[in-house]
Amino acid sequence: MGERRESKKRETRQRISDVATELFFARGFEAVTLDEIAAAAGVSKMTVFNYFPRKEDLMLDRQDDLKLLFFREAIRARPPGQAPVAELRALMARLRDEKHPFVRFDRHTADFWRFIAASPSLEARLRELNDEAAEGLALELDGPAPDGLARLAAGMIVLTLRTARQEAIRVFEHGGSAKKASTVFFALVDQGFAAVQGMEATDARS
């Protein structure tokens, strides 16, 4: 019974997200109301709020929660003796090999992020999500009371991913292939993560 209830919740959440995204792309983010989304999804406005506390979250749909979930699982499951950032670099390599949607760049991806960039409220919410993701990652790196170095490392990791994604989209939209955009993305991610790993090594020697 519990599994069926959770499955139904996931289906409802996905339906609301899909309906909202379709309406947003058709009419613009600001032009669509929560009442319209609820009606189109066949749920109450309160149900929409239960799954998505803010309208912006309907479009972003937990982008940074997903990122943090990947990283949290990788850090917690890393082999004994493996440094956290080394494991995150290995994770990104696995995602690349799997051609995971999280690291995919194509016309759909470019359209999505162009839409986000065109809305000040969505951009503001994305910055908040980045801050929340960095805070959560710092906890994973250094426990319940992360020090300044852990917070700096977490912030650099999140900034690295956002910068790499922005540059990959820019390359794609200026005529680069999906393969070239992906190459740019992973090159920047590797450089950023290497810098964080260097900070870890310096701290370990001090």
Residue, then its C-alpha position, 0 to 999 in steps of 0.5 A: m500500500g505504501e509503495r502504491r501511494e508513493s508511486k501515485k505521488r510521483e506520478t502526480r508530481q510529474r504530471i503537474s511538472d509536465v503540464a506547467t512546463e508545457l504551459f510556460f513554453a506556450r505562453g511565457f512563465e509570467a503569463v501562466t497562473l497557478d490556478e491555470i496549472a492546477a486546472a490543466a493538471g486536474v488537481s487543486k491549487m493546494t496540491v500544486f503548492n504541496y509539491f512545488p512551494r514556489k511557482e519557479d520550482l515548477m519550471l526548474d523542477r529540482q535541478d540542483d536537488l538532482k545534482l546534490l542527490f548524485f553527489r551525496e550518493a557518490i560521496r557516501a558510497r566512495p571507496p575507503g581512502q578515496a577523497p570526496v572530490a576525487e570521487l565526484r570527478a569519477l562520478m562525472a566521468r561515469l555520467r559522461d560515459e553513460k550519456h546521462p541527461f544531466v550532462r547532455f547538450d542538445r537543442h532541447t537543453a539550449d531552449f530550456w536554459r534560454f527560457i530560464a535566462a529570459s525570466p528574472s524570477l527564474e534566474a533569481r530562484l536558480r541562484e537560490l538553489n545554487d546556494e542551497a546546493a552548495e550548503g548541502l554539499a558542504l555538509e556532505l564534505d565536512g559534516p554538520a559543522p563545515d569549516g570555511l574550506a569545506r564551504l569554499a570547496a562546495g561553492m567552487i564545485v557548484l559554480t564550476l558546474r554552472t559556469a561549465r553548463q553556461e559555456a557549453i550552451r553558448v558554444f552549442e548556440h553559436g553553431g557548435s555540435a552537441k559533441k563540442a559543447s559536451t567537450v567544453f563542459f567536461a573540460l571546464v568541470d575537470q579544471g574546476f574540480a582539479a582546483v578544488q582537489g588541489m585545495e584539499a591536498t594543500d589543506a592535508r599537508s598543512 
